Structure formats: structure tokens, C-alpha cells
Amino acid sequence: MPFASALHLTTHFHKHGHRFGAATENDYEKMAEAFMSQPLHADLYECTRTDGDRIRLEGITHYYGVAYDVTIIRTFHIRDAHGIAMRGGPAGFVAHKCRE
């Protein structure tokens, strides 16, 4: 599941890649793909918006990803703990993002 375009990948890599320690755009995209395709587990929260966006948040690492129609990555970054806490924790945060 790749990013929608090379420009989209480049933009997100330069904005967020350093926080993951990704050395290249390819490394960053592989991390995003692995995150969005891993099986759900106790600390991985997910929902699907009515527009088809699938949202994921890992409760421990705060990794956050959005994919469209389960095939195109929209974003992948680390959310701040305060923003998650303000929405009632990981489950509340994901529920809030799904209502947006």
C-alpha cells in the first residue's frame, strides 16, 4: 500500500520521516506500509470513516496512520501524547478522528 504519489511521499517523508529514524523515502514508506498492514492487537486502535479513510493509532508508540480505501496511505506520523490524552486516550482519540 503505497502513498498516493511520489510528491505525497516526499512531502510526508520530509515532514515526519526523521521522527521514525527513516534514512530514505523508501524506508519511511516501508514503515508506513508495515504499520498500516499489521494485524490488530490490544494496543492498536482502528476505525473507518464514512468516506473510506481507515485510521490507526498505536497506543504505546503513538504511531498514527491514515489510509484511503485500505490501499493508499494518506499520512503516517507520531501523535503527541497530550493530544491523545485530551481525547480520552487512544480509543477516544481514534473515535474522535473517525467522526471528523
RAWO-V124919 format. One record per residue. N is the residue number from 1. RES is the residue in one small letter. D_CENTER is the distance of its C-alpha to the mean C-alpha in whole Angstrom. Layout:
N;RES;D_CENTER  N;RES;D_CENTER
This chain:
1;m;13  2;p;13  3;f;12  4;a;14  5;s;17  6;a;18  7;l;18  8;h;14  9;l;13  10;t;16  11;t;15  12;h;11  13;f;13  14;h;15  15;k;13  16;h;11  17;g;12  18;h;15  19;r;13  20;f;12  21;g;16  22;a;15  23;a;19  24;t;18  25;e;16  26;n;16  27;d;15  28;y;12  29;e;11  30;k;13  31;m;10  32;a;7  33;e;10  34;a;11  35;f;7  36;m;7  37;s;11  38;q;12  39;p;14  40;l;13  41;h;15  42;a;17  43;d;14  44;l;11  45;y;11  46;e;10  47;c;12  48;t;13  49;r;14  50;t;17  51;d;16  52;g;15  53;d;11  54;r;9  55;i;7  56;r;5  57;l;6  58;e;9  59;g;12  60;i;13  61;t;11  62;h;9  63;y;6  64;y;3  65;g;1  66;v;5  67;a;8  68;y;11  69;d;14  70;v;12  71;t;13  72;i;12  73;i;8  74;r;8  75;t;6  76;f;4  77;h;6  78;i;8  79;r;9  80;d;13  81;a;15  82;h;17  83;g;15  84;i;13  85;a;17  86;m;18  87;r;17  88;g;18  89;g;16  90;p;13  91;a;14  92;g;16  93;f;13  94;v;11  95;a;14  96;h;15  97;k;12  98;c;13  99;r;16  100;e;15
